[in-house]
Amino acid sequence: MTDNRIVNGNFKTGGLSPWTGFHAVIAKRSGIYAVRLLGGELNSFITQYVKVFPGESFELNAALSNGGAFSSPQISVSIAYYNAAFKLLGHGLIRTIPAGRLNDKRSREWVWIASPAPPGTTQALVMINKMPQVGAPDVIVENLELYPIGNDGPENLRKGRTTFVNLYKEIQRRSQK
């Protein structure tokens, strides 16, 4: 796939930029760079603004794993759409991975589909957020990718054509490769 909107999603630069992080540090394990969202009672997250066009829908991919021996904390994954003045126009994705779902050290691949960006959208904020939990381990984040899938554009949305049919077709097409 081309057109990954996320920059430095594999953290190979050895730094966070252009990500913004809070209680997030770069870690290297088995020669692979990742972000470690610090555990415990800390709220830890990474965010990145990406270029988006009205009507675009997205597939967000991430590898997440438990960085410790105890039950994993709750994790929130979101994509928020903004205009050029940074006015929030809506959310394309808000998903929660419940506590305890990452209870081994193996990375698990997650895939989410975001709804279309509303008219006026120029950018999106992608966020991976580890929620505070007493005694919770760190969460390891790797291989973040954000790909547009289909682009109905506002004209087709106004005509009532559903983007989700096109999303389904795109997912089928990619699975046959």
C-alpha positions as CSV (number, residue, x, y, z in Angstrom):
1,M,0.0,0.0,0.0
2,T,1.1,3.5,-0.6
3,D,-0.2,6.8,0.8
4,N,0.4,6.0,4.4
5,R,-0.6,9.3,6.1
6,I,1.3,8.6,9.3
7,V,4.9,9.8,9.4
8,N,7.4,7.8,11.5
9,G,4.8,5.2,12.5
10,N,7.5,2.6,13.0
11,F,9.6,5.0,15.0
12,K,12.8,4.0,13.0
13,T,14.1,7.5,13.5
14,G,14.7,6.6,17.1
15,G,12.6,9.6,18.1
16,L,8.9,10.6,18.4
17,S,8.8,13.5,16.0
18,P,6.4,14.3,14.4
19,W,4.4,12.6,17.1
20,T,3.6,14.4,20.3
21,G,3.8,12.2,23.4
22,F,2.9,12.4,27.0
23,H,4.5,9.8,29.3
24,A,5.7,8.1,26.1
25,V,9.3,7.1,25.4
26,I,11.0,5.4,22.5
27,A,12.1,1.8,23.2
28,K,14.1,-0.7,21.2
29,R,13.3,-4.4,21.6
30,S,14.8,-7.1,19.4
31,G,16.3,-4.4,17.2
32,I,12.8,-2.9,16.5
33,Y,11.9,0.6,17.6
34,A,8.6,1.2,19.3
35,V,6.9,3.6,21.7
36,R,6.4,2.6,25.3
37,L,3.3,4.2,26.9
38,L,4.2,4.3,30.6
39,G,2.0,2.2,32.8
40,G,0.5,2.6,36.2
41,E,-1.6,5.6,37.3
42,L,-0.2,7.8,34.4
43,N,-2.3,8.8,31.5
44,S,0.1,8.1,28.5
45,F,-0.5,8.9,24.9
46,I,0.8,9.7,21.4
47,T,-0.8,12.0,18.9
48,Q,-0.1,13.1,15.3
49,Y,-1.9,15.4,12.9
50,V,-2.2,14.1,9.4
51,K,-3.5,15.6,6.1
52,V,-7.0,14.6,5.2
53,F,-9.5,15.5,2.5
54,P,-13.3,15.7,2.9
55,G,-15.1,12.4,2.3
56,E,-12.0,10.2,2.9
57,S,-12.4,7.1,5.0
58,F,-9.4,5.4,6.6
59,E,-8.0,2.1,7.7
60,L,-5.9,2.5,10.9
61,N,-3.4,-0.3,11.6
62,A,-1.4,-0.7,14.8
63,A,0.6,-3.4,16.7
64,L,0.1,-3.2,20.4
65,S,1.5,-5.4,23.2
66,N,1.7,-5.7,27.0
67,G,5.1,-4.4,28.3
68,G,4.9,-6.2,31.6
69,A,3.7,-9.1,33.6
70,F,0.3,-7.8,34.9
71,S,-3.0,-7.3,33.2
72,S,-3.0,-4.6,30.5
73,P,-4.8,-1.3,31.0
74,Q,-7.6,0.0,28.9
75,I,-6.5,1.7,25.6
76,S,-8.4,4.3,23.6
77,V,-7.8,4.8,19.9
78,S,-9.3,7.8,18.1
79,I,-9.3,9.8,15.0
80,A,-10.8,13.4,15.2
81,Y,-11.4,15.5,12.1
82,Y,-10.5,19.3,12.1
83,N,-10.7,22.2,9.7
84,A,-7.8,24.5,8.9
85,A,-8.6,26.7,12.0
86,F,-8.3,23.5,14.2
87,K,-12.1,23.5,14.8
88,L,-13.3,20.0,15.7
89,L,-15.7,18.8,13.0
90,G,-16.3,15.3,14.3
91,H,-14.8,11.9,15.0
92,G,-14.1,9.3,12.5
93,L,-13.1,6.7,15.1
94,I,-13.4,6.2,18.8
95,R,-12.6,2.6,19.9
96,T,-11.6,1.1,23.3
97,I,-9.5,-2.0,23.9
98,P,-10.8,-3.2,27.2
99,A,-8.4,-3.8,30.1
100,G,-6.9,-7.3,30.1
101,R,-6.9,-7.8,26.3
102,L,-3.1,-7.6,25.9
103,N,-2.0,-10.1,28.4
104,D,1.1,-11.5,26.8
105,K,4.2,-10.0,25.3
106,R,3.3,-10.8,21.7
107,S,2.3,-7.9,19.5
108,R,-1.3,-8.0,18.3
109,E,-2.3,-6.4,15.1
110,W,-5.4,-4.2,15.3
111,V,-7.3,-2.8,12.4
112,W,-10.0,-0.2,12.6
113,I,-12.1,1.6,9.9
114,A,-12.8,5.3,10.4
115,S,-15.9,6.9,9.0
116,P,-15.7,9.6,6.3
117,A,-14.2,13.0,7.0
118,P,-16.9,15.7,7.0
119,P,-17.0,18.7,4.6
120,G,-14.3,21.3,5.4
121,T,-11.9,18.7,6.9
122,T,-8.2,19.5,6.3
123,Q,-6.6,17.4,9.0
124,A,-7.1,14.6,11.4
125,L,-5.6,13.9,14.9
126,V,-4.7,10.3,15.4
127,M,-4.4,9.3,19.1
128,I,-3.4,6.2,21.0
129,N,-4.2,6.7,24.7
130,K,-3.3,4.3,27.6
131,M,-5.7,4.9,30.4
132,P,-4.5,5.2,34.0
133,Q,-4.7,2.0,36.1
134,V,-3.0,1.2,39.3
135,G,-0.3,-1.4,38.8
136,A,-0.8,-1.6,35.0
137,P,2.2,-2.4,32.9
138,D,3.5,-0.2,30.0
139,V,1.9,-0.6,26.6
140,I,4.2,-1.1,23.5
141,V,3.0,0.6,20.3
142,E,4.6,-0.3,16.9
143,N,3.9,-0.1,13.2
144,L,1.2,2.6,13.1
145,E,-0.3,3.1,9.6
146,L,-3.2,5.2,8.3
147,Y,-4.4,4.5,4.7
148,P,-7.3,6.1,2.8
149,I,-9.8,3.5,1.6
150,G,-12.1,4.8,-1.0
151,N,-13.0,8.5,-1.4
152,D,-16.6,9.1,-2.0
153,G,-16.2,12.8,-1.6
154,P,-19.0,15.1,-0.5
155,E,-20.8,14.9,-3.8
156,N,-21.5,11.2,-3.4
157,L,-22.3,11.5,0.3
158,R,-24.9,14.1,-0.6
159,K,-26.4,11.8,-3.2
160,G,-26.9,9.2,-0.4
161,R,-24.3,6.7,-1.6
162,T,-22.9,4.8,1.3
163,T,-19.2,4.8,1.9
164,F,-19.3,1.6,3.8
165,V,-20.1,-0.4,0.7
166,N,-17.0,1.0,-0.9
167,L,-15.0,0.2,2.2
168,Y,-16.1,-3.4,2.1
169,K,-15.2,-3.7,-1.5
170,E,-11.7,-2.1,-0.8
171,I,-11.1,-4.6,2.1
172,Q,-12.1,-7.5,-0.2
173,R,-9.8,-6.2,-2.9
174,R,-6.8,-6.0,-0.6
175,S,-7.4,-9.4,0.9
176,Q,-7.1,-11.0,-2.5
177,K,-3.6,-9.6,-3.1
